[in-house]
Amino acid sequence: MSSTLRLLALGALAGWTAMKLLRDDRDSFSFDGKTVLITGGSRGLGLVLARDAAAAGARVAICGRDPEALERARATLERIGATVVAVQADVTQPDAVRELIDAVAARLGPIDMLINNAGVIEVGPAETMTVSDYEEAMATNFWGMVYPTLQVLPSMRERGGGRIVNITSIGGKLGIPHLLPYSASKFAALGFSQGLRAAVAGDDVSVTTAIPGLMRTGSPRNAIFRGKHRAEYAWFSIADALPGLSVSADQASRRILSAACRGDPEVLFPAVARLAVIASAVAPHLTASALTLANRLLPGAPAARTGRKRGKDSQSGLSPSWLSKRGDEAARRHNQVAPAEGSRA
Ligand SMILES: NC(=O)c1ccc[n+]([C@@H]2O[C@H](COP(=O)([O-])OP(=O)(O)OC[C@H]3O[C@@H](n4cnc5c(N)ncnc54)[C@H](OP(=O)(O)O)[C@@H]3O)[C@@H](O)[C@H]2O)c1
């Protein structure tokens, strides 16, 4: 072996050992008796994360804007024996976030793990998106991550540690047509999350960035659609329901919580999302062409403005149908359907 090769091998071994030592330092997080706040825990992935953290012994706090969905979530968590606090709060409002954190700390004790999960998504052609769609996405998906983080950090630092889990998206790695405000806000969130990990490592606060591809949380029902909203809802809800392309919310929750407990910097899933990220890194031109083709295949903008519609108000012969079945089941399981809407779900 040449001396250069030996030096490289030694360097790699030293780097690996240093990483192991740093990692092992953080390997010990157990949910038992800990306080975990999940923003947007009233439905979808957030509710599953709250359920799983509670089942592992944590006291959980959830928030959301819709008081009825929040109350149903609280009751569901209490039924499985969870110690739960549900606070109506809008994460886009710094004062509301401060009150939320104070209320959780007063009722459950200081927050050991913060999961920034609250999010909104607007689907439609670029030409139908307005400035307020971009502002809403940034306010929720970016600022709604920054405000709670800045609010919990002083207490985590003071107590010598804590965990922060940021739920971003594959849309924060690839600029996805028909999801422009969402993608832009998730790029911002991902940058914040990755940089934050390095910035707070010295305080023993571990930050994990979750980068999910499609998950069957049932969220399309409550998502916002613009343009030909029925066609937009059809493609989005069907893609979101396809096995292989999407993972169940239960699998997603397990992967995110295990990564957070290990103190991993990042968790990216499913395999198709990992492949897309690798492809964009090694073949950016090809990726750009594939995204352009996808944009052409997706519904065009209508001649007249249709405004913003919820998924549940955008149903058609294509969705709900057997193609969206798994997503529709997920919507019922994960509290996306109010009891009054049950028969139309
Ligand atoms: N589903 C997917 O395929 C997918 C893929 C990648 C990443 N993600 C990300 O994963 C996270 C969870 O997604 P999901 O599918 O579970 O979404 P979801 O079902 O729409 O749930 C979103 C949650 O966030 C809450 N929320 C929204 N705006 C809020 C605000 N301003 N203040 C407080 N709470 C707010 C919602 O409650 P209220 O509306 O009542 O406030 C709800 O509890 C999001 O960050 C999403 O972007 C999802």
The ligand as an SDF file (V2000), in Angstrom:
LIG
                    3D

 48 52  0  0  0  0  0  0  0  0999 V2000
  -48.3470   14.0480    3.4470 N   0  0  0  0  0  0  0  0  0  0  0  0
  -47.2680   14.0260    2.7000 C   0  0  0  0  0  0  0  0  0  0  0  0
  -47.2110   13.3300    1.6730 O   0  0  0  0  0  0  0  0  0  0  0  0
  -46.0440   14.8230    3.1210 C   0  0  0  0  0  0  0  0  0  0  0  0
  -44.8400   14.6250    2.4210 C   0  0  0  0  0  0  0  0  0  0  0  0
  -43.6990   15.3140    2.8200 C   0  0  0  0  0  0  0  0  0  0  0  0
  -43.7420   16.1770    3.8950 C   0  0  0  0  0  0  0  0  0  0  0  0
  -44.9180   16.3610    4.5600 N   0  0  0  0  0  0  0  0  0  0  0  0
  -44.9110   17.2780    5.7120 C   0  0  0  0  0  0  0  0  0  0  0  0
  -45.2600   16.5630    6.8840 O   0  0  0  0  0  0  0  0  0  0  0  0
  -45.9590   17.4140    7.8020 C   0  0  0  0  0  0  0  0  0  0  0  0
  -47.2910   16.7750    8.1760 C   0  0  0  0  0  0  0  0  0  0  0  0
  -48.0090   16.5560    6.9730 O   0  0  0  0  0  0  0  0  0  0  0  0
  -49.4680   15.9050    6.9670 P   0  0  0  0  0  0  0  0  0  0  0  0
  -49.6030   15.2200    5.6680 O   0  0  0  0  0  0  0  0  0  0  0  0
  -49.7190   15.1820    8.2180 O   0  0  0  0  0  0  0  0  0  0  0  0
  -50.3420   17.2550    6.9090 O   0  0  0  0  0  0  0  0  0  0  0  0
  -51.8480   17.4960    7.4280 P   0  0  0  0  0  0  0  0  0  0  0  0
  -52.5710   16.2350    7.5580 O   0  0  0  0  0  0  0  0  0  0  0  0
  -52.4010   18.5700    6.5520 O   0  0  0  0  0  0  0  0  0  0  0  0
  -51.6270   18.0720    8.9020 O   0  0  0  0  0  0  0  0  0  0  0  0
  -51.0980   19.3430    9.0830 C   0  0  0  0  0  0  0  0  0  0  0  0
  -51.2190   19.6940   10.5450 C   0  0  0  0  0  0  0  0  0  0  0  0
  -50.6530   20.9980   10.7240 O   0  0  0  0  0  0  0  0  0  0  0  0
  -51.6170   21.8310   11.3570 C   0  0  0  0  0  0  0  0  0  0  0  0
  -51.4000   23.2110   10.9330 N   0  0  0  0  0  0  0  0  0  0  0  0
  -51.4240   23.7270    9.6860 C   0  0  0  0  0  0  0  0  0  0  0  0
  -51.2020   25.0460    9.7290 N   0  0  0  0  0  0  0  0  0  0  0  0
  -51.0280   25.3660   11.0370 C   0  0  0  0  0  0  0  0  0  0  0  0
  -50.7880   26.5810   11.7250 C   0  0  0  0  0  0  0  0  0  0  0  0
  -50.6640   27.7530   11.0820 N   0  0  0  0  0  0  0  0  0  0  0  0
  -50.6820   26.5490   13.0720 N   0  0  0  0  0  0  0  0  0  0  0  0
  -50.8000   25.3760   13.7500 C   0  0  0  0  0  0  0  0  0  0  0  0
  -51.0290   24.1930   13.1540 N   0  0  0  0  0  0  0  0  0  0  0  0
  -51.1550   24.2000   11.8110 C   0  0  0  0  0  0  0  0  0  0  0  0
  -52.9710   21.2620   10.9350 C   0  0  0  0  0  0  0  0  0  0  0  0
  -54.0310   21.6330   11.8070 O   0  0  0  0  0  0  0  0  0  0  0  0
  -54.9740   22.9380   11.5050 P   0  0  0  0  0  0  0  0  0  0  0  0
  -55.2050   22.9890   10.0320 O   0  0  0  0  0  0  0  0  0  0  0  0
  -56.1910   22.7080   12.3260 O   0  0  0  0  0  0  0  0  0  0  0  0
  -54.1820   24.1090   11.9870 O   0  0  0  0  0  0  0  0  0  0  0  0
  -52.6680   19.7760   11.0320 C   0  0  0  0  0  0  0  0  0  0  0  0
  -52.7240   19.3650   12.3680 O   0  0  0  0  0  0  0  0  0  0  0  0
  -46.0950   18.7480    7.0840 C   0  0  0  0  0  0  0  0  0  0  0  0
  -45.0490   19.6180    7.4640 O   0  0  0  0  0  0  0  0  0  0  0  0
  -45.9450   18.3780    5.6240 C   0  0  0  0  0  0  0  0  0  0  0  0
  -45.5060   19.4530    4.8120 O   0  0  0  0  0  0  0  0  0  0  0  0
  -46.0720   15.7110    4.1990 C   0  0  0  0  0  0  0  0  0  0  0  0
  1  2  1  0
  2  3  2  0
  2  4  1  0
  4  5  1  0
  4 48  2  0
  5  6  2  0
  6  7  1  0
  7  8  2  0
  8  9  1  0
  8 48  1  0
  9 10  1  0
  9 46  1  0
 10 11  1  0
 11 12  1  0
 11 44  1  0
 12 13  1  0
 13 14  1  0
 14 15  2  0
 14 16  1  0
 14 17  1  0
 17 18  1  0
 18 19  2  0
 18 20  1  0
 18 21  1  0
 21 22  1  0
 22 23  1  0
 23 24  1  0
 23 42  1  0
 24 25  1  0
 25 26  1  0
 25 36  1  0
 26 27  1  0
 26 35  1  0
 27 28  2  0
 28 29  1  0
 29 30  1  0
 29 35  2  0
 30 31  1  0
 30 32  2  0
 32 33  1  0
 33 34  2  0
 34 35  1  0
 36 37  1  0
 36 42  1  0
 37 38  1  0
 38 39  2  0
 38 40  1  0
 38 41  1  0
 42 43  1  0
 44 45  1  0
 44 46  1  0
 46 47  1  0
M  CHG  2   8   1  16  -1
M  END
$$$$
